[in-house]
Amino acid sequence: MIPKVKLLQRLLDGGVIVVIRRVPGDKMIPLAESLIEGGVTALEVTLDHPDALSSIRTLSAQLKSRAIVGAGTVIDSASATMAIHHGAEFIFSPSLHQDAIKTALRYGKVAVPGVMTPSEMITAMEWGADMVKIFPASGLGVKYIKDVKGPLSHIPVIPTGGVNLENVSSYIEAGVAAVGVGGNLVNLKLIEEGNFKKITESAKQYVHAVQEARGMLIR
């Protein structure tokens, strides 16, 4: 089992956590390979697809040390447990569920619930969450995250929903730990066409933008 501290490091290394939603199982490996080639180190497979659990198992077994795989859209303990037993190293939720957090922690996995308000952020941390996901970020925007990070700078935040190449740098500069990117990177049309090279190119752009913005923060 990967130590928790290493899981957290690998989850945040590339700065881009890719949300894979409703992608057919037979497309998962070529998609994952194209994303990893683009510098992505963390893949979130959402549980709202019949192939999700088997995809998590396959990706976890084949990718091994090249990227970590987790589960998204986890809203209860049962779903968290099944995902972890299939190889998920982190558990993301769209909302705040104490039992999902507890299950992830029980198995030594990373717990990241979805929140919107400062009160939910505080509650999530009190329940043991490792980080929080601001969702949907598109409805709140960069300014909201800047404002909320003022008094709550100690809480690691991952915005998800509406993150794109035009705003990803702004989110990083606002102090987020990483970003979650879904449909703006995992283009279903390109996947159907088998154009994984284009997805690799897009992944490289996202990772480069994040790393460049992080460099500005260090300076």
C-alpha positions in Angstrom: 0.0 0.0 0.0 1.3 3.5 -0.9 1.9 5.6 2.2 -0.6 8.5 2.6 2.0 11.2 2.3 3.2 9.8 -1.0 -0.4 9.6 -2.3 -0.9 13.2 -1.5 2.4 14.2 -3.2 1.6 12.2 -6.3 -1.9 13.5 -6.4 -0.7 17.1 -6.5 2.6 16.7 -8.4 1.3 17.5 -11.9 -1.2 19.9 -10.6 -3.9 18.6 -12.9 -6.3 15.9 -11.8 -8.2 14.6 -14.8 -11.9 13.8 -14.3 -12.8 10.9 -16.6 -16.6 10.7 -16.9 -18.6 8.1 -18.8 -15.7 7.0 -21.1 -16.2 3.4 -22.4 -14.0 0.8 -20.8 -12.2 -0.1 -24.0 -11.0 3.5 -24.4 -9.6 3.9 -20.9 -6.1 2.6 -21.4 -5.3 4.6 -24.6 -6.9 7.7 -22.9 -4.9 7.2 -19.8 -1.7 6.7 -21.7 -2.2 9.9 -23.7 -2.8 11.9 -20.5 0.2 10.5 -18.8 2.3 11.3 -21.8 1.0 14.8 -21.4 2.3 15.0 -17.8 -0.8 14.1 -15.9 -0.1 12.2 -12.7 -3.7 11.7 -11.3 -6.8 10.2 -12.9 -10.3 10.3 -11.4 -12.8 7.9 -12.8 -16.3 8.9 -11.9 -18.7 6.1 -10.7 -21.6 7.2 -12.8 -20.8 4.6 -15.5 -21.3 0.8 -15.5 -17.7 0.2 -16.4 -16.3 2.5 -13.7 -15.1 0.0 -11.1 -13.6 -2.4 -13.7 -11.9 0.6 -15.3 -10.4 1.6 -12.0 -9.1 -1.9 -11.4 -7.6 -2.1 -14.9 -6.0 1.4 -14.8 -4.6 0.8 -11.3 -3.0 -2.5 -12.4 -1.5 -1.3 -15.6 -0.4 2.2 -14.8 1.2 1.3 -11.5 3.8 3.9 -10.6 3.2 6.2 -13.6 -0.1 7.7 -12.2 -2.5 7.2 -9.4 -6.1 6.4 -10.0 -9.0 7.4 -7.8 -12.8 7.4 -7.9 -15.1 10.4 -8.3 -18.8 11.1 -7.8 -18.6 9.0 -4.5 -21.5 9.9 -2.2 -21.6 7.1 0.4 -19.5 4.6 2.3 -20.6 1.6 0.1 -19.4 3.3 -3.1 -16.2 4.4 -1.5 -15.5 0.9 -0.2 -16.1 -0.8 -3.6 -13.9 1.8 -5.3 -11.1 1.3 -2.9 -11.3 -2.5 -3.2 -11.0 -2.0 -7.0 -7.8 0.0 -6.6 -8.9 3.6 -6.0 -6.2 5.6 -4.1 -8.3 8.7 -3.6 -12.0 9.4 -3.1 -13.6 12.6 -4.6 -17.2 13.6 -3.9 -19.3 16.3 -5.5 -20.7 17.1 -2.1 -20.0 16.7 1.6 -20.5 13.1 3.0 -19.0 12.2 6.4 -19.3 8.4 5.8 -17.4 8.6 2.5 -14.6 10.6 4.2 -14.4 8.1 7.1 -14.2 5.2 4.7 -11.4 6.7 2.7 -9.5 7.4 5.9 -10.1 4.0 7.3 -8.3 2.5 4.3 -5.5 5.0 4.3 -6.8 6.8 1.1 -7.1 10.4 0.3 -10.5 12.0 1.0 -11.6 15.1 -1.0 -15.3 16.1 -0.5 -17.0 18.7 -2.5 -17.9 22.0 -0.8 -19.1 25.5 -1.6 -19.2 27.5 1.6 -16.6 28.3 4.3 -18.8 26.4 6.8 -18.6 23.3 4.6 -14.9 23.7 4.3 -14.4 23.8 8.0 -16.8 20.9 8.6 -14.9 18.8 6.0 -11.6 19.4 7.7 -13.1 18.6 11.1 -14.4 15.3 9.7 -10.8 14.5 8.5 -10.8 15.4 4.8 -7.3 15.8 3.3 -8.4 18.6 1.0 -11.7 20.0 -0.3 -13.0 20.3 -3.8 -14.7 23.6 -4.7 -17.6 22.5 -6.9 -18.8 23.7 -9.2 -16.0 26.2 -9.6 -17.5 27.8 -12.6 -20.4 29.1 -10.6 -18.1 30.7 -8.0 -15.0 31.7 -9.9 -11.5 32.7 -9.1 -12.4 35.8 -7.0 -14.5 33.6 -4.7 -11.6 31.3 -4.1 -9.2 34.2 -3.5 -11.7 35.6 -1.0 -12.3 32.4 0.9 -8.6 31.5 0.9 -8.0 34.7 2.9 -9.2 33.5 6.3 -8.9 29.8 5.3 -5.5 29.7 3.7 -4.6 26.5 5.6 -7.2 24.5 3.8 -6.0 22.9 0.5 -8.5 23.6 -2.2 -9.0 21.9 -5.6 -11.5 23.7 -8.0 -13.4 21.5 -10.3 -16.0 22.3 -13.0 -15.4 24.9 -15.6 -11.6 24.9 -15.3 -10.0 25.5 -18.8 -6.8 26.8 -20.4 -8.0 30.4 -20.1 -8.5 30.4 -16.3 -6.3 27.6 -15.0 -3.3 29.9 -14.3 -5.6 32.3 -12.4 -6.8 29.5 -10.2 -3.2 28.4 -9.4 -2.2 32.0 -8.7 -5.2 32.2 -6.3 -3.5 29.6 -4.2 -5.3 26.3 -5.0 -3.4 23.0 -4.5 -4.3 21.6 -7.9 -7.2 21.8 -10.4 -9.7 19.2 -11.6 -10.2 19.2 -15.3 -12.9 17.2 -17.1 -14.7 17.7 -20.4 -12.5 20.6 -21.4 -9.6 18.1 -21.6 -11.3 14.6 -21.9 -12.9 15.4 -25.2 -15.4 12.6 -26.0 -15.4 13.4 -29.7 -11.6 13.0 -29.9 -11.8 9.8 -28.0 -14.4 8.4 -30.4 -12.2 9.4 -33.3 -9.1 7.8 -31.6 -7.3 11.1 -31.8 -5.4 10.6 -28.5 -2.4 12.6 -29.8 -4.6 15.8 -29.6 -5.5 14.9 -26.0 -1.8 14.5 -25.2 -1.1 18.0 -26.6 -4.0 19.5 -24.6 -2.7 17.8 -21.4 0.7 19.2 -21.9 -0.8 22.7 -22.2 -2.7 22.3 -18.9 0.3 20.9 -17.0 2.6 23.6 -18.4 0.2 26.3 -17.5 0.0 25.0 -13.9 3.7 24.6 -13.5 4.4 28.0 -14.9 1.9 29.6 -12.5 3.3 27.7 -9.6 6.8 29.1 -10.6 5.4 32.6 -10.4 4.1 31.9 -6.9 7.5 30.7 -5.8 9.2 33.9 -7.1 
